[in-house]
Amino acid sequence: MRGKKRKNNQHFCGHLKNIFCLLLAALLLGGCASPFASEKNTASSEAPSDSGGQSAKDSEENFDEPSGSSQQTKEQSSEDSGSDQQSSEDSSEEDFNFNQTLTLKVPEPAAGENPRILFVGNSHTYANDLPVIFSEIAAAMGHPADVQEVTEGAYTLTQFADTADEWGSVVNQKLTEEPWDFVILQENTNDAFSSAEETMLPAALALDEKIRAAGGQTGLLMTWTPKDGAGIMGREYVQSILAQNTIAVSERLDSLLIPGGVGFMRCLEQYPQIELWNEDGMHPSLEGSYLAGCIAYAVIFRESPAGCSYTAELDGETAAQLQELAAGFLAE
């Protein structure tokens, strides 16, 4: 039984346009050139402000006009600023190596028999029914689980953490009235990219508190960049920020991390013939969802999905390649 509600294709198109516009706006405001982590892949030691953080515009640095009246000086300053911005973007791209070793937290305690697992997220989770794919993989590998989901198109963790919200109240009821072994949280890509400290972190902390009280462990599902990036931002840059921000929040929570986005980037390098996005260039294809399901299985059960008989109707070779790629995270 799943608590979920789905919108039509018209809703998805609107969401796609919104995220691209917001991502571009965030870049122009200077609010998303780097993750909120104070160091590479390390969460800041300072807690977010009680007010929930300032808007990108309010927190933007104020740049003074260059001194002097020379137009040439102003133009040169503008050129330097543009160069610095590009350098910052290039540096961020280089800062995150998608093939680097990720030290993933081990479930404590380990998953037992027939664990109860809840997925909370938006269309990235319910596209191709990721929870069902994960459940089928687990069952085929000898680990049947009670897997449920609460999903709604375009939703953020802030909305899911709001008990006054329609779906937030559903999540609250499930977390306070039912026991869970694992709860997988998937943030809206826009919030994970541009406002991780201001919105994603406080919401994740609030949900994590309830998950722990319910006897469960929190897992963060790192989402993936749009296929072609966002506006002037390439997909490597967008995924770098998504990865660093999600890792930082995971470290702050001391939660499990399901590095779906990193898996996508590794797959692009190792198996470029596999199409991971559907036609809208944002949501996962069946192959993309299967890869995410395999990675989730590896993280939660600490076992390789290689050799799994359930292939979600993918051809055997493709399924095997995705299984092996997911298994690679265990070797780290």
Secondary structure as UniProt FT lines:
FT   STRAND          3..5
FT   HELIX           9..29
FT   TURN            40..41
FT   TURN            50..51
FT   HELIX           56..59
FT   HELIX           71..95
FT   TURN            98..99
FT   STRAND          116..121
FT   HELIX           123..126
FT   HELIX           127..129
FT   HELIX           130..140
FT   TURN            141..142
FT   STRAND          146..152
FT   TURN            153..154
FT   HELIX           157..161
FT   TURN            163..164
FT   HELIX           166..177
FT   STRAND          182..185
FT   HELIX           189..194
FT   HELIX           196..200
FT   HELIX           201..213
FT   TURN            214..215
FT   STRAND          217..221
FT   TURN            227..228
FT   TURN            231..232
FT   HELIX           235..253
FT   STRAND          256..258
FT   HELIX           260..270
FT   TURN            272..273
FT   TURN            279..280
FT   HELIX           286..301
FT   TURN            306..307
FT   TURN            312..313
FT   HELIX           316..327
FT   TURN            328..331
//
